Amino acid sequence: MLAAEGITVFVASDSERGALVGSASLVVVPNPTYGGRPWAVVENVVVARELRGRGIGRRLVEAAIEKTRRLGCYKVQLISGPKPEQKAFYKALRFDSANCPGHRMYFDR
């Protein structure tokens, strides 16, 4: 995954634990519209349960957003779970969910 072009994995580590405590994946997609500017998707934002609420997830997502800006992406999007705290988390990061219906298809579930 790390060797694949267009994919970046952001990680948060805890040096005291010697372990990863959070991650977020960013996939940049080439695009024939918007003047050829790419778009991006953030996925798999995860923080160790006992460390949530400390800004780790926010820093991971902000790093992904900053990279999309540097790459000239015209948008970054994600799909969140339905829990109120998930929606509030992304709203605080200025993601807009109004008028943005999403659709998913899972395989082998």
C-alpha positions in Angstrom: 0.0 0.0 0.0 2.8 2.4 0.9 4.4 1.8 -2.5 1.2 2.6 -4.5 1.2 5.9 -6.3 -1.3 8.4 -5.0 -1.8 6.8 -1.6 -0.5 8.4 1.6 -0.9 6.9 5.1 -0.6 9.3 8.0 0.2 7.8 11.3 0.3 9.0 14.9 2.6 7.2 17.3 3.1 7.1 21.0 6.8 6.8 21.8 6.1 5.8 25.4 4.0 2.8 24.2 6.2 2.2 21.2 3.0 1.8 19.2 0.9 3.4 16.5 -2.1 5.1 18.1 -3.9 6.5 15.0 -3.9 6.5 11.2 -5.6 8.1 8.2 -5.4 7.2 4.5 -5.4 9.7 1.7 -6.0 8.6 -1.9 -5.4 11.2 -4.6 -7.4 10.5 -7.8 -6.4 11.9 -11.3 -9.2 13.7 -12.9 -10.1 14.8 -16.5 -12.4 17.6 -15.3 -11.8 20.8 -13.3 -8.9 21.6 -15.5 -7.2 18.3 -14.8 -7.0 19.0 -11.1 -7.1 15.9 -9.0 -9.5 15.2 -6.2 -8.9 13.2 -3.0 -10.6 10.9 -0.5 -9.8 10.5 3.2 -10.6 7.0 4.6 -9.8 4.8 7.6 -9.4 7.6 10.2 -8.8 5.6 13.3 -7.5 6.5 16.8 -7.1 4.2 19.7 -10.3 4.3 21.7 -8.6 5.3 25.0 -6.9 8.3 23.3 -9.8 9.8 21.4 -10.7 13.3 22.2 -7.1 14.5 22.4 -6.7 16.0 19.0 -4.9 13.1 17.4 -7.6 12.4 14.7 -7.9 16.1 14.0 -4.2 16.4 13.4 -4.2 13.4 11.1 -7.1 14.7 9.0 -5.6 18.2 8.9 -2.4 16.8 7.6 -4.3 15.0 4.9 -6.2 18.2 3.9 -3.0 20.1 3.8 -1.5 17.6 1.4 -4.5 17.8 -0.9 -4.0 21.6 -1.0 -0.3 21.3 -1.9 -1.2 18.8 -4.7 -3.7 21.2 -6.2 -6.8 19.0 -5.6 -10.0 20.8 -6.2 -11.8 18.8 -3.4 -11.3 16.3 -0.6 -14.2 14.1 0.5 -14.9 11.3 2.9 -17.8 9.2 4.1 -18.3 9.1 7.8 -20.3 6.7 10.0 -23.7 7.7 11.3 -22.9 8.3 14.9 -23.5 11.9 16.1 -19.9 12.2 17.4 -18.5 11.2 14.0 -20.7 13.8 12.2 -19.7 16.5 14.8 -16.0 15.6 14.4 -16.0 16.2 10.6 -18.2 19.2 10.9 -15.7 20.8 13.2 -13.1 20.2 10.5 -15.3 22.1 8.1 -16.5 19.1 6.0 -20.0 19.8 4.6 -22.6 17.1 4.7 -25.5 19.2 3.6 -26.9 18.2 0.2 -24.2 15.5 -0.1 -25.9 12.1 -0.2 -23.5 9.3 -0.3 -23.8 5.7 -1.5 -21.7 2.7 -0.7 -21.5 -0.9 -1.8 -19.7 -3.4 0.4 -18.4 -6.7 -0.8 -18.0 -9.9 1.4 -19.9 -8.4 4.3 
